[in-house]
Amino acid sequence: MFNPAAPISGVNFPFAPVGGGVTPLDTAGMQTILTDPAFGLRYKPLQTTTVENLGDPTVGGIWRFWKGDISSVASSATLALGLRFGVQAQNDPDNLADVAMDDGSRDFVTQIESTHQLPAAWDMRLQAKHTLQSADRVTARVPAPGALLATFASRENLKRDLGDYMEYDVELGRSFGDGRVSGTWHRWDKRADRYTSALGTNTAMLEQNTRILADQWRMAVSWSGIKAWQSGNFPLPLILKLETQQTYRGINMPKVWDVYVQATTFF
């Protein structure tokens, strides 16, 4: 998976004056507080940052373990197993603008999916996926309880156990020749992260707000050129898909509305 460039720009601190003509804290002043060793934070200067990298790769296999009819409805079920390799470098604890392309942990993925061909060109897809995130070690700053920022002296090598998560899809679609429209309900349910300090440091601030729950809806329209390619009327096996996704409810999840354009082919 390739993640496009993700810029962060326009870091400013427009604080208003506080009575009596006190000099406001501007961007330069905040940069001094963050970077000057005298204040104890010692962060790297904030600046426009662009990150471009590959995500953690996943390898695995899919096994269609059943195919048949349920009440005269053609159905099948598949099992997928995968291993995601944590090749991403650790986040820089001294850079507040560091952008994570992936979490860098080694994960074990299990997915089961069933598809059902319904009458009148309708179909249904049901999917459940479990991602087990293995424990590792990271260097991080540990904020004191109630603190906004962690000091440079709080840097510590910690045991990290990112929360496992479940994903569920219920999708209903209808085909029109080589085209298809579909609607999907998706849930993402992640447990809280856990950090353990060999020094006994309180890591509650790192674990705070890491429990995530998101309910989303998706609408998609797609076109398959597989049959056209098989009959020699199209130069390559191509599937095009336009999809929109919105988070309508969640815990510790931004309310986002995304649009994706996807092209799939194989050789």
N, C-alpha and C positions, 0 to 999 in steps of 0.2 A: 504494500500500500504506500502510495506517495502522498505526502501532505504538502500542499502548496505553501508558498511563502506566507508567513503570518506576521504582519508588521504591527508594532506598537508605536504610536506617535503622539505628539502634542502633550507632553507631560508638563502641567503647569499647576501652580498653587496660588490662586488669586485670593488670598486672605484679605479681608477688609480691616481697616484701622480699628483699634479698640479704644474708644474714648480718650480724651486728653491729648490727642495728637500723637499717640504712640505709633512708631514706624511699623507699617504692615510687614508681615512675613511673606516675601515674594518667592519666586521660583529659586533664585540664587540663594536666598536664606535657607530654604528647605534643603537644597542640595548640600549646603554646608553642614547642616544638622545631621544629614544622613551619612556624609562621608568623612567629616573631620574626626580623627581619633579621640579628640577631647570630649566628644559627646558619647563615646562608647559604642556607637552603632556600626561604624566602619563599613557601610554598604558601598558598592561601586556606584559611580555617578549615574543617574537616570538619563537615558538618551534613547533616541529613536532606534528601535531594534528590529531586524528582520531575521527570521529563522526559516531555514529550508532543510528538510531532512527526510529520511525514510522512517516509517513507523516500525514497531516491533513486528517481525514477520511471523506468520503462522503456517505450520505444515501439518497435514493430517490426511484423512481419508473419509469417504462416504460409502456406506453399505446400504443398499436397498434390500432390507431383510424380509419384506412382505409385499405382495401384490395380489389383488383379488377383488371380489365384489362384496359390498355390504348392502343388503337389501336392494340388489340390482344396480348399485352405484359403484362404478369403477374407482378403486382406491389403491393407494400404496403408502408405504412407510419407510423412512430412511433413518439411519443412525450415523452421526458424524462424530469423529474424535479428532482433536487437534492439540498441538503443543505450540504455544506462542513463546518465542525466544525474546528475552529482555535484553536487547542490544543497545537501547538508548542510554546515553550518558546521564548521570544523575543531574538533577537540577542544581544550579549554582546557588548555595544558600546565601551568598553575598550579593546576588543580583536580583533586585525586586522585579526587574523586567524580563527575567528569564522565562521563555515560553516552552512548555512541555509538549513535544510532539507525541509522546507516549509515556507511560509510567515506568518502563524499564524493568518490570517484574516478569518472572516466568509464570505462565498461566497454563492450566489444563482445561480444555474446552470440551464439553459434551453437549450434543444437540440431537434432538429427536424431532422429526417433522413428518406430517401425514398430509396427503393431498387427496381430494375427492372430486371426481368429475360428476357434477350434478346435471339434471335435465335442463334443456333449453339453453345449452352453451354456458351455463353457470358452473363455477368451481369454488372450492373452499380449501384453504390451506391453514393448518394448525401447526404451531412450532413452539418448542420450549428449549431454552439453552441455559446451561449452567457453566459459569466460569469460575474456576478455583484458582485464586491468586496465591502463589507460594510466598513464604516469608523470605526476606532478604535483609541487607544492611544498607543504610544510607547515612550520609553526613548531613545534619540539619541544624538550624537554630531552633532552640526550644523556648518559646515565649513564656514569660512568667504569667501566672493566672491573672487575667484582666489586663495584661499589657497589650498595647497596640502593635509594637514592633519588638523583635527579639534582639538582644545585644550580641556583639561579636563574641563576647566571652561565653555565650550560651551554646556555641557550636559543640556538637557531640555526635559521635557515631552511635546510631540507634538501630535496634532491631525493628524492622517495619513489616507489618502484616496487613496488606491492603484488603479491604472487605471483599468477600466473594459476592457475586451478583447473579441474578436470574433475569432472563428476558423471555417475554411471551408475545406471540403474534397470533391474532385471529384475523384472517383475510378472506374476503368474499370478492370474487371477480366474475366478469363476463367477457366472453370472446366474441369478436366480430371479424370473421375471417382470420387474417394474420395479426389483427389488432386485439388489444385487451385493455379493459379499464378495471380498476380494483380499488377497494377501500380496506384499510387495515387499522385495527386497534393494537397498539403496542404498549407494553409495560416494561419498565426497567427498574429493578429493585436491588439495591446494593446495601450491604451491611456496612457498618462503621469501620474505619481503619483503626489499627492498634499499633502503638509504638511502645517499646520497652527500653528503658535506660539501665545500663549496668551500674550507673552511679545512683540510681534511685530518684532521678529527676522526675518531677511531675510533668507528664506529657499531655495532659488533658487538652491544652490549647491546640495541639497538633491534631488531635482526634475530633475536636469540636466541628460540628456541621459536615461530617464526612459520610453520614448516613444519607443515602439518596433514593428517592422514589419519584418516578416520572410516568405519567400517563400521556400518551400521544395518539393522534390520529394521522393517517397518511392517505393520500389520494394519488393514484398513478395511472398513466396511460402509456402503453408500450406497443411496439411493433416488432415482429419476428420475421427475419428474412431467411430462416432456415429452410423452409419449403421451397422458396424461390431459388436459393442456392443449390439445393438438391436437384431441382429440375433444370439447372443450368441457366436460369434467368437473372441471376445476381452473382457478382464476382466473388463474394466471400460470405461465410456464415455470420450474420450480424444481427444483434438485438439492440434496439434503441428504447430507452425508458426515460420519461419525464415524471418526476415525483415531487410532491410537496408534503411537508411534515410540520406539525405544530404541537407543541407541548401545551396542554390545556389544564393540567393539574400536576402538582409535584411538591417535593420537600427538598430543599437545597439544590434546586434545578432551575436554571434560567428559563423564562417563558419565551421560547424562541420559535420562529417560523422560518423554515429552511426550504430551499428549492434545489433539487438535484437533477442533473442531466447525466445519464449513464449510457455508455456504449460497450457492448460485450461481444467478443469474438473468440474463436479458438482455432487451433491449427492441428 
